[in-house]
Amino acid sequence: MYKLSLLDKISIILVIIGALNWGIIGATNINVVEEIASIFGSISSIIERIIYILVGVAGLDLIVLIYRSRNQINI
């Protein structure tokens, strides 16, 4: 069985947050990331962009995780 690193666990959490945000956008047209970032006032667009970049990098990490775990169990 493949052992998850701390980065892999953080990536899973970030991708789940991203998926939930997209689900909420689709269902209610409310962007939770945008709402949370607006708390920071004038730098809200920077905070929002950083969050989206982190979620994207987490998605890439999960692609690598799937590839590594697949090679380890020889599917």
Sine and cosine of phi, psi and omega as CSV:
sin_phi,cos_phi,sin_psi,cos_psi,sin_omega,cos_omega
0.00,0.00,0.62,-0.78,-0.04,-1.00
-0.98,0.19,0.73,-0.68,0.01,-1.00
-1.00,-0.01,0.82,-0.57,0.00,-1.00
-0.98,0.18,0.73,-0.69,0.09,-1.00
-0.99,0.12,0.15,-0.99,0.03,-1.00
-0.88,0.47,-0.64,0.77,0.03,-1.00
-0.88,0.48,-0.65,0.76,0.03,-1.00
-0.90,0.44,-0.66,0.75,0.01,-1.00
-0.91,0.40,-0.66,0.75,0.05,-1.00
-0.90,0.44,-0.65,0.76,0.02,-1.00
-0.88,0.48,-0.67,0.74,0.02,-1.00
-0.87,0.49,-0.70,0.71,0.00,-1.00
-0.89,0.45,-0.70,0.72,-0.01,-1.00
-0.91,0.43,-0.63,0.77,0.01,-1.00
-0.93,0.37,-0.61,0.79,0.07,-1.00
-0.89,0.45,-0.69,0.73,0.04,-1.00
-0.87,0.49,-0.69,0.72,0.03,-1.00
-0.89,0.47,-0.67,0.74,0.01,-1.00
-0.91,0.41,-0.66,0.75,0.03,-1.00
-0.90,0.43,-0.65,0.76,0.03,-1.00
-0.87,0.49,-0.72,0.70,0.02,-1.00
-0.91,0.43,-0.59,0.81,0.06,-1.00
-0.90,0.44,-0.65,0.76,0.03,-1.00
-0.93,0.36,-0.64,0.77,0.06,-1.00
-0.87,0.50,-0.70,0.71,-0.01,-1.00
-0.91,0.41,-0.61,0.79,-0.07,-1.00
-0.99,0.12,-0.60,0.80,-0.14,-0.99
-0.80,-0.60,-0.09,1.00,-0.06,-1.00
0.88,0.48,0.51,0.86,0.08,-1.00
-0.92,-0.39,0.83,-0.56,0.02,-1.00
-1.00,-0.08,0.97,-0.26,-0.07,-1.00
-0.90,0.43,-0.64,0.77,0.01,-1.00
-0.88,0.48,-0.69,0.72,0.03,-1.00
-0.89,0.46,-0.66,0.75,0.01,-1.00
-0.90,0.43,-0.68,0.74,0.00,-1.00
-0.93,0.38,-0.67,0.74,-0.01,-1.00
-0.91,0.42,-0.50,0.87,-0.02,-1.00
-0.91,0.42,-0.30,0.95,0.06,-1.00
-0.88,0.48,-0.50,0.87,-0.07,-1.00
-1.00,0.07,0.12,0.99,0.13,-0.99
0.93,0.36,-0.84,-0.54,-0.16,-0.99
-0.92,0.39,-0.37,0.93,0.01,-1.00
-0.99,-0.14,0.28,0.96,-0.08,-1.00
-0.88,0.48,-0.60,0.80,-0.01,-1.00
-0.93,0.38,-0.55,0.84,0.06,-1.00
-0.93,0.37,-0.71,0.71,0.03,-1.00
-0.87,0.49,-0.70,0.71,0.00,-1.00
-0.87,0.49,-0.71,0.71,0.01,-1.00
-0.90,0.44,-0.65,0.76,0.03,-1.00
-0.88,0.47,-0.69,0.73,0.01,-1.00
-0.88,0.48,-0.71,0.71,0.00,-1.00
-0.90,0.44,-0.63,0.78,0.04,-1.00
-0.90,0.43,-0.68,0.73,0.02,-1.00
-0.88,0.47,-0.66,0.75,0.03,-1.00
-0.91,0.42,-0.64,0.77,0.04,-1.00
-0.90,0.43,-0.69,0.72,0.04,-1.00
-0.90,0.43,-0.61,0.79,0.05,-1.00
-0.89,0.46,-0.64,0.77,0.05,-1.00
-0.88,0.47,-0.68,0.74,0.06,-1.00
-0.89,0.46,-0.65,0.76,0.04,-1.00
-0.88,0.47,-0.61,0.79,0.02,-1.00
-0.94,0.35,-0.52,0.85,0.10,-1.00
-0.89,0.46,-0.70,0.71,0.05,-1.00
-0.90,0.44,-0.65,0.76,0.03,-1.00
-0.86,0.51,-0.71,0.70,0.02,-1.00
-0.88,0.47,-0.69,0.72,0.01,-1.00
-0.88,0.47,-0.72,0.69,0.00,-1.00
-0.90,0.44,-0.70,0.71,-0.04,-1.00
-0.94,0.35,-0.55,0.84,0.04,-1.00
-0.91,0.40,-0.66,0.75,0.03,-1.00
-0.93,0.38,-0.52,0.86,-0.04,-1.00
-0.95,0.30,-0.57,0.82,-0.02,-1.00
-0.99,-0.16,0.05,1.00,0.10,-0.99
0.82,0.58,0.83,0.56,0.07,-1.00
-0.99,0.13,0.00,0.00,0.00,0.00
